[in-house]
Amino acid sequence: MEIHPIHTEQDYTSALKVIASLVDADPAPGTLEGDRLEILSTLVEHYEAKHFPIELPDPIEAIKFRMEQGNLSVADMQPYLGSAHRVYEVLNRTRNLSLNMIRRLHYGLHIPAEALIGAEPHSQPRSEHNQALDTFPLKR
């Protein structure tokens, strides 16, 4: 099989079949087949990122997932979020995560910071204040 960019679903399916056979053969890195596997894997990753994007989880759902994964209790979350009352506020969405909380959760529990920050709203209305700043003339 000649290696070329993956443009169609058929290209994608064919590349996956070749990758499966190469993985079964377990070629050594740096060999012709090993390089072929690496290149095809990169092409498939690029195609999947473009055609099957994975959205970031909701920040609170990411925390709950990590708690479940690590069998963590509210008491276990206190070093990251504060008092038990504050942990409940965050988990019940009545208190937003602070920057310090995000940092502690990221470094302490290895929750990706991107997941804790959350996705940017797609159609957030702009306030008059932001619009005024965008049109404010600045002199260098």
Summary of the structure (lengths in Angstrom):
residues: 140
radius of gyration: 22.9
end to end distance: 56.9
largest distance: 63.6
contacts: 298
relative contact order: 0.09
helix: 64%
strand: 0%
